[in-house]
């Protein structure tokens, strides 16, 4: 059930809007999660560079921020390996170095998210 939000700083909205990037991300992330078809949802958005800053100035290409919502979080050692795989997959799809892809996990979704109006328990 991973729901993945990817926000790309300065991500050429016209390129992202074409749909190929979102589809590529969904397939790459499905491989990371070993998820069957129809079980990984990706929302892709561009953040204008004018709305982003890093203290001390920006070094390297603009980053991408990835927020992951899972029903349950895996153990910490699995989470660490998974975060690395997610950064590699997103970086590969968006032509970004892995170190410019930042992954954040949302609190577990079980008991607080509903699909088609049905609460996931």
N, CA, C and O atoms as a DFTB+ gen file, in Angstrom:
484 C
 N C O
     1  1       0.783      -1.195       0.000
     2  2       0.000       0.000       0.000
     3  2       0.825       1.258       0.000
     4  3       0.287       2.319       0.319
     5  1       2.082       1.211      -0.333
     6  2       2.834       2.461      -0.256
     7  2       2.202       3.583      -1.076
     8  3       1.870       3.424      -2.251
     9  1       2.052       4.713      -0.411
    10  2       1.680       5.952      -1.097
    11  2       2.935       6.810      -1.040
    12  3       3.474       7.073       0.035
    13  1       3.389       7.237      -2.197
    14  2       4.661       7.940      -2.295
    15  2       4.444       9.307      -2.930
    16  3       3.936       9.416      -4.045
    17  1       4.838      10.343      -2.202
    18  2       4.813      11.706      -2.729
    19  2       6.244      12.111      -3.028
    20  3       7.111      12.048      -2.156
    21  1       6.488      12.526      -4.259
    22  2       7.816      12.959      -4.668
    23  2       7.709      14.414      -5.110
    24  3       6.941      14.748      -6.013
    25  1       8.482      15.263      -4.467
    26  2       8.510      16.679      -4.809
    27  2       9.915      16.999      -5.308
    28  3      10.897      16.832      -4.584
    29  1       9.998      17.459      -6.546
    30  2      11.274      17.740      -7.186
    31  2      11.470      19.248      -7.239
    32  3      10.635      19.965      -7.790
    33  1      12.553      19.726      -6.677
    34  2      12.840      21.158      -6.714
    35  2      13.301      21.522      -8.122
    36  3      14.243      20.935      -8.653
    37  1      12.621      22.502      -8.714
    38  2      12.982      22.956     -10.060
    39  2      12.841      21.869     -11.100
    40  3      13.607      21.835     -12.063
    41  1      11.883      20.983     -10.928
    42  2      11.781      19.772     -11.730
    43  2      11.144      19.884     -13.090
    44  3      10.452      18.956     -13.507
    45  1      11.341      20.975     -13.804
    46  2      10.806      21.111     -15.156
    47  2       9.376      20.578     -15.239
    48  3       9.161      19.475     -15.742
    49  1       8.389      21.351     -14.749
    50  2       7.002      20.870     -14.675
    51  2       6.473      20.264     -15.966
    52  3       5.697      19.310     -15.928
    53  1       6.885      20.809     -17.112
    54  2       6.385      20.257     -18.375
    55  2       6.884      18.844     -18.600
    56  3       6.156      18.016     -19.147
    57  1       8.100      18.552     -18.193
    58  2       8.658      17.202     -18.326
    59  2       7.955      16.247     -17.358
    60  3       7.621      15.120     -17.724
    61  1       7.735      16.698     -16.132
    62  2       7.086      15.851     -15.135
    63  2       5.622      15.611     -15.477
    64  3       5.089      14.530     -15.227
    65  1       4.977      16.620     -16.047
    66  2       3.554      16.516     -16.368
    67  2       3.286      15.519     -17.486
    68  3       2.156      15.053     -17.637
    69  1       4.294      15.190     -18.263
    70  2       4.093      14.260     -19.375
    71  2       3.672      12.870     -18.900
    72  3       3.136      12.090     -19.687
    73  1       3.902      12.553     -17.643
    74  2       3.440      11.282     -17.090
    75  2       4.467      10.179     -17.096
    76  3       4.363       9.247     -16.299
    77  1       5.449      10.248     -17.960
    78  2       6.434       9.176     -18.026
    79  2       7.235       9.083     -16.730
    80  3       7.563       7.982     -16.290
    81  1       7.551      10.210     -16.120
    82  2       8.338      10.201     -14.892
    83  2       7.557       9.538     -13.758
    84  3       8.119       8.732     -13.017
    85  1       6.289       9.859     -13.613
    86  2       5.476       9.261     -12.551
    87  2       5.344       7.754     -12.761
    88  3       5.446       6.983     -11.807
    89  1       5.118       7.335     -14.001
    90  2       4.989       5.909     -14.291
    91  2       6.300       5.175     -14.011
    92  3       6.297       4.079     -13.450
    93  1       7.417       5.783     -14.402
    94  2       8.715       5.172     -14.140
    95  2       8.971       5.061     -12.639
    96  3       9.487       4.047     -12.169
    97  1       8.613       6.097     -11.891
    98  2       8.769       6.057     -10.436
    99  2       7.911       4.962      -9.819
   100  3       8.375       4.228      -8.947
   101  1       6.668       4.845     -10.264
   102  2       5.772       3.813      -9.719
   103  2       6.348       2.419      -9.948
   104  3       6.311       1.577      -9.050
   105  1       6.872       2.175     -11.128
   106  2       7.440       0.846     -11.423
   107  2       8.719       0.601     -10.629
   108  3       8.916      -0.488     -10.091
   109  1       9.587       1.606     -10.551
   110  2      10.843       1.448      -9.811
   111  2      10.572       1.234      -8.321
   112  3      11.224       0.407      -7.682
   113  1       9.624       1.970      -7.775
   114  2       9.313       1.831      -6.354
   115  2       8.568       0.532      -6.061
   116  3       8.732      -0.040      -4.984
   117  1       7.756       0.061      -6.998
   118  2       7.105      -1.240      -6.826
   119  2       8.162      -2.333      -6.689
   120  3       7.991      -3.275      -5.915
   121  1       9.256      -2.203      -7.443
   122  2      10.343      -3.176      -7.325
   123  2      10.995      -3.098      -5.944
   124  3      11.320      -4.130      -5.356
   125  1      11.187      -1.885      -5.423
   126  2      11.775      -1.723      -4.086
   127  2      10.901      -2.386      -3.028
   128  3      11.402      -3.078      -2.142
   129  1       9.582      -2.167      -3.128
   130  2       8.654      -2.705      -2.129
   131  2       8.197      -4.130      -2.443
   132  3       7.438      -4.715      -1.670
   133  1       8.647      -4.697      -3.565
   134  2       8.197      -6.012      -4.019
   135  2       6.675      -6.067      -4.016
   136  3       6.072      -7.023      -3.529
   137  1       6.066      -5.020      -4.572
   138  2       4.608      -4.870      -4.560
   139  2       4.004      -5.325      -5.888
   140  3       4.556      -5.045      -6.952
   141  1       2.881      -6.018      -5.825
   142  2       2.193      -6.409      -7.061
   143  2       1.564      -5.186      -7.728
   144  3       1.515      -4.105      -7.140
   145  1       1.088      -5.365      -8.951
   146  2       0.459      -4.282      -9.690
   147  2      -0.694      -3.641      -8.930
   148  3      -1.452      -4.327      -8.244
   149  1      -0.822      -2.337      -9.054
   150  2      -1.918      -1.609      -8.425
   151  2      -1.776      -1.390      -6.936
   152  3      -2.761      -1.068      -6.272
   153  1      -0.575      -1.555      -6.385
   154  2      -0.389      -1.428      -4.931
   155  2       0.559      -0.300      -4.521
   156  3       0.725      -0.042      -3.329
   157  1       1.176       0.368      -5.480
   158  2       2.049       1.509      -5.185
   159  2       1.481       2.720      -5.902
   160  3       1.282       2.701      -7.117
   161  1       1.224       3.771      -5.141
   162  2       0.668       4.994      -5.705
   163  2       1.696       6.105      -5.586
   164  3       2.259       6.328      -4.514
   165  1       1.939       6.799      -6.686
   166  2       2.927       7.871      -6.720
   167  2       2.256       9.174      -7.119
   168  3       1.515       9.239      -8.100
   169  1       2.532      10.211      -6.335
   170  2       2.116      11.576      -6.680
   171  2       3.391      12.376      -6.868
   172  3       4.229      12.454      -5.969
   173  1       3.527      12.965      -8.034
   174  2       4.744      13.680      -8.401
   175  2       4.438      15.160      -8.570
   176  3       3.468      15.527      -9.233
   177  1       5.262      16.008      -7.974
   178  2       5.052      17.449      -8.069
   179  2       6.393      18.158      -8.211
   180  3       7.425      17.667      -7.753
   181  1       6.357      19.314      -8.850
   182  2       7.544      20.151      -8.982
   183  2       7.416      21.345      -8.051
   184  3       6.345      21.942      -7.943
   185  1       8.490      21.690      -7.387
   186  2       8.558      22.874      -6.536
   187  2       9.482      23.867      -7.227
   188  3      10.651      23.556      -7.456
   189  1       8.987      25.050      -7.562
   190  2       9.861      26.031      -8.220
   191  2      11.102      26.322      -7.374
   192  3      11.018      26.393      -6.148
   193  1      12.228      26.485      -8.018
   194  2      13.468      26.758      -7.293
   195  2      13.373      28.023      -6.449
   196  3      14.068      28.148      -5.440
   197  1      12.519      28.962      -6.852
   198  2      12.364      30.201      -6.089
   199  2      11.700      29.965      -4.742
   200  3      11.740      30.840      -3.878
   201  1      11.091      28.802      -4.544
   202  2      10.424      28.479      -3.283
   203  2      11.235      27.499      -2.438
   204  3      10.705      26.884      -1.513
   205  1      12.509      27.358      -2.755
   206  2      13.380      26.437      -2.032
   207  2      14.690      27.135      -1.698
   208  3      15.196      27.931      -2.489
   209  1      15.231      26.837      -0.541
   210  2      16.543      27.363      -0.150
   211  2      17.202      26.406       0.824
   212  3      16.530      25.656       1.531
   213  1      18.521      26.442       0.852
   214  2      19.315      25.717       1.833
   215  2      20.166      26.742       2.565
   216  3      20.700      27.662       1.946
   217  1      20.297      26.590       3.866
   218  2      21.175      27.526       4.558
   219  2      22.597      27.345       4.038
   220  3      23.039      26.220       3.805
   221  1      23.298      28.435       3.861
   222  2      24.652      28.376       3.322
   223  2      24.684      28.262       1.813
   224  3      25.761      28.145       1.230
   225  1      23.517      28.294       1.160
   226  2      23.460      28.189      -0.301
   227  2      23.283      26.759      -0.756
   228  3      23.509      25.822       0.010
   229  1      22.889      26.596      -1.972
   230  2      22.632      25.282      -2.548
   231  2      23.919      24.715      -3.127
   232  3      24.641      25.403      -3.849
   233  1      24.198      23.473      -2.810
   234  2      25.355      22.804      -3.398
   235  2      24.862      21.619      -4.217
   236  3      24.118      20.774      -3.720
   237  1      25.273      21.566      -5.444
   238  2      24.869      20.468      -6.306
   239  2      23.516      20.719      -6.946
   240  3      22.949      21.803      -6.811
   241  1      23.003      19.721      -7.641
   242  2      21.710      19.876      -8.299
   243  2      20.597      20.009      -7.262
   244  3      20.750      19.566      -6.124
   245  1      19.479      20.618      -7.653
   246  2      18.355      20.732      -6.713
   247  2      17.898      19.340      -6.275
   248  3      17.992      18.383      -7.044
   249  1      17.407      19.227      -5.043
   250  2      17.031      17.921      -4.510
   251  2      15.611      17.488      -4.865
   252  3      14.830      18.239      -5.451
   253  1      15.314      16.264      -4.492
   254  2      13.955      15.736      -4.515
   255  2      13.647      15.263      -3.109
   256  3      14.511      14.710      -2.428
   257  1      12.419      15.480      -2.677
   258  2      11.962      15.048      -1.362
   259  2      10.922      13.957      -1.561
   260  3       9.984      14.122      -2.342
   261  1      11.082      12.859      -0.867
   262  2      10.200      11.705      -1.010
   263  2       9.558      11.426       0.340
   264  3      10.254      11.241       1.339
   265  1       8.231      11.395       0.370
   266  2       7.497      11.060       1.581
   267  2       6.794       9.739       1.342
   268  3       6.073       9.579       0.357
   269  1       7.006       8.790       2.247
   270  2       6.471       7.431       2.105
   271  2       5.458       7.167       3.210
   272  3       5.745       7.367       4.390
   273  1       4.275       6.716       2.818
   274  2       3.262       6.276       3.774
   275  2       3.064       4.774       3.587
   276  3       2.678       4.316       2.511
   277  1       3.333       4.023       4.641
   278  2       3.156       2.566       4.660
   279  2       2.137       2.207       5.729
   280  3       1.950       2.960       6.686
   281  1       1.484       1.076       5.578
   282  2       0.557       0.617       6.614
   283  2       1.313       0.426       7.927
   284  3       0.846       0.841       8.988
   285  1       2.473      -0.200       7.847
   286  2       3.315      -0.449       9.013
   287  2       4.761      -0.202       8.615
   288  3       5.160      -0.503       7.490
   289  1       5.542       0.344       9.530
   290  2       6.962       0.547       9.260
   291  2       7.733      -0.739       9.550
   292  3       7.455      -1.426      10.533
   293  1       8.698      -1.059       8.697
   294  2       9.521      -2.241       8.969
   295  2      10.504      -1.950      10.111
   296  3      10.629      -0.805      10.545
   297  1      11.200      -2.984      10.596
   298  2      12.214      -2.772      11.632
   299  2      13.290      -1.791      11.137
   300  3      13.488      -1.652       9.930
   301  1      13.979      -1.117      12.057
   302  2      14.958      -0.082      11.675
   303  2      16.012      -0.530      10.665
   304  3      16.356       0.239       9.767
   305  1      16.530      -1.744      10.785
   306  2      17.564      -2.174       9.841
   307  2      16.999      -2.362       8.439
   308  3      17.691      -2.097       7.456
   309  1      15.765      -2.810       8.333
   310  2      15.100      -2.934       7.034
   311  2      14.776      -1.542       6.498
   312  3      14.942      -1.273       5.309
   313  1      14.322      -0.677       7.368
   314  2      13.989       0.700       6.991
   315  2      15.211       1.408       6.397
   316  3      15.092       2.104       5.389
   317  1      16.366       1.236       7.005
   318  2      17.584       1.882       6.513
   319  2      17.935       1.403       5.108
   320  3      18.261       2.213       4.240
   321  1      17.871       0.100       4.880
   322  2      18.170      -0.438       3.552
   323  2      17.115       0.000       2.544
   324  3      17.438       0.321       1.401
   325  1      15.862       0.012       2.965
   326  2      14.778       0.431       2.088
   327  2      14.920       1.897       1.687
   328  3      14.719       2.245       0.523
   329  1      15.264       2.755       2.642
   330  2      15.437       4.178       2.345
   331  2      16.527       4.374       1.297
   332  3      16.388       5.204       0.399
   333  1      17.601       3.617       1.411
   334  2      18.689       3.704       0.428
   335  2      18.191       3.265      -0.950
   336  3      18.485       3.914      -1.954
   337  1      17.445       2.175      -0.997
   338  2      16.908       1.685      -2.278
   339  2      15.932       2.680      -2.889
   340  3      15.908       2.864      -4.106
   341  1      15.131       3.319      -2.052
   342  2      14.189       4.336      -2.540
   343  2      14.955       5.511      -3.131
   344  3      14.622       5.991      -4.214
   345  1      15.979       5.973      -2.424
   346  2      16.776       7.097      -2.932
   347  2      17.439       6.746      -4.259
   348  3      17.494       7.577      -5.165
   349  1      17.939       5.526      -4.376
   350  2      18.561       5.089      -5.624
   351  2      17.545       5.011      -6.758
   352  3      17.830       5.429      -7.880
   353  1      16.357       4.474      -6.466
   354  2      15.319       4.341      -7.500
   355  2      14.833       5.711      -7.970
   356  3      14.708       5.951      -9.171
   357  1      14.560       6.602      -7.027
   358  2      14.080       7.938      -7.386
   359  2      15.169       8.708      -8.121
   360  3      14.902       9.358      -9.131
   361  1      16.396       8.635      -7.614
   362  2      17.504       9.310      -8.292
   363  2      17.687       8.813      -9.715
   364  3      17.930       9.604     -10.626
   365  1      17.571       7.509      -9.907
   366  2      17.702       6.938     -11.243
   367  2      16.614       7.403     -12.192
   368  3      16.885       7.690     -13.358
   369  1      15.394       7.479     -11.702
   370  2      14.274       7.902     -12.547
   371  2      14.326       9.390     -12.877
   372  3      13.905       9.807     -13.956
   373  1      14.842      10.186     -11.946
   374  2      14.835      11.642     -12.120
   375  2      16.206      12.205     -12.485
   376  3      16.389      13.421     -12.542
   377  1      17.150      11.329     -12.727
   378  2      18.505      11.738     -13.094
   379  2      19.122      12.645     -12.029
   380  3      19.673      13.704     -12.331
   381  1      19.016      12.205     -10.786
   382  2      19.586      12.924      -9.647
   383  2      20.552      12.015      -8.908
   384  3      20.329      10.807      -8.831
   385  1      21.636      12.587      -8.356
   386  2      22.498      11.767      -7.507
   387  2      21.732      11.320      -6.262
   388  3      20.918      12.068      -5.722
   389  1      21.996      10.117      -5.823
   390  2      21.302       9.555      -4.661
   391  2      21.374      10.484      -3.451
   392  3      20.407      10.598      -2.699
   393  1      22.509      11.143      -3.262
   394  2      22.661      12.009      -2.094
   395  2      21.789      13.263      -2.149
   396  3      21.703      13.996      -1.163
   397  1      21.144      13.518      -3.286
   398  2      20.228      14.660      -3.405
   399  2      18.771      14.226      -3.301
   400  3      17.869      15.033      -3.526
   401  1      18.532      12.972      -2.965
   402  2      17.175      12.453      -2.769
   403  2      16.987      12.212      -1.274
   404  3      17.706      11.417      -0.669
   405  1      16.020      12.904      -0.691
   406  2      15.797      12.852       0.752
   407  2      14.475      12.125       1.038
   408  3      13.423      12.508       0.525
   409  1      14.542      11.090       1.849
   410  2      13.401      10.221       2.111
   411  2      12.885      10.450       3.529
   412  3      13.648      10.443       4.496
   413  1      11.580      10.652       3.628
   414  2      10.917      10.815       4.925
   415  2       9.784       9.803       5.021
   416  3       8.988       9.663       4.093
   417  1       9.715       9.103       6.136
   418  2       8.624       8.166       6.362
   419  2       7.559       8.832       7.220
   420  3       7.864       9.425       8.255
   421  1       6.314       8.733       6.785
   422  2       5.182       9.218       7.576
   423  2       4.886       8.194       8.668
   424  3       5.310       7.043       8.569
   425  1       4.160       8.605       9.709
   426  2       3.747       7.615      10.713
   427  2       2.931       6.506      10.039
   428  3       2.289       6.753       9.019
   429  1       2.947       5.292      10.593
   430  2       2.213       4.183       9.990
   431  2       0.756       4.550       9.691
   432  3       0.096       5.235      10.472
   433  1       0.275       4.075       8.539
   434  2      -1.077       4.424       8.107
   435  2      -2.174       3.506       8.621
   436  3      -3.351       3.861       8.571
   437  1      -1.801       2.321       9.118
   438  2      -2.817       1.374       9.581
   439  2      -3.692       2.024      10.651
   440  3      -3.187       2.586      11.623
   441  1      -5.005       1.941      10.461
   442  2      -5.961       2.494      11.407
   443  2      -6.259       3.974      11.192
   444  3      -7.075       4.551      11.910
   445  1      -5.600       4.599      10.200
   446  2      -5.866       6.011       9.957
   447  2      -5.968       6.370       8.474
   448  3      -6.061       7.546       8.124
   449  1      -5.949       5.356       7.602
   450  2      -6.101       5.611       6.175
   451  2      -7.160       4.663       5.617
   452  3      -7.241       3.497       6.004
   453  1      -7.964       5.188       4.704
   454  2      -9.040       4.394       4.114
   455  2      -8.891       4.371       2.599
   456  3      -8.583       5.395       1.988
   457  1      -9.102       3.236       2.005
   458  2      -9.098       3.081       0.553
   459  2     -10.511       2.788       0.115
   460  3     -11.115       1.817       0.571
   461  1     -11.055       3.623      -0.774
   462  2     -12.443       3.450      -1.204
   463  2     -13.413       3.547      -0.049
   464  3     -14.484       2.942      -0.081
   465  1     -13.050       4.301       0.970
   466  2     -13.922       4.478       2.135
   467  2     -13.781       3.382       3.176
   468  3     -14.438       3.430       4.216
   469  1     -12.932       2.392       2.911
   470  2     -12.738       1.285       3.851
   471  2     -11.465       1.519       4.643
   472  3     -10.379       1.587       4.068
   473  1     -11.589       1.642       5.956
   474  2     -10.448       1.885       6.820
   475  2      -9.513       0.687       6.805
   476  3      -9.941      -0.453       6.985
   477  1      -8.259       0.954       6.594
   478  2      -7.239      -0.101       6.630
   479  2      -6.924      -0.429       8.085
   480  3      -6.448       0.424       8.834
   481  1      -7.191      -1.661       8.477
   482  2      -6.970      -2.072       9.886
   483  2      -5.836      -3.035      10.005
   484  3      -5.517      -3.479      11.108
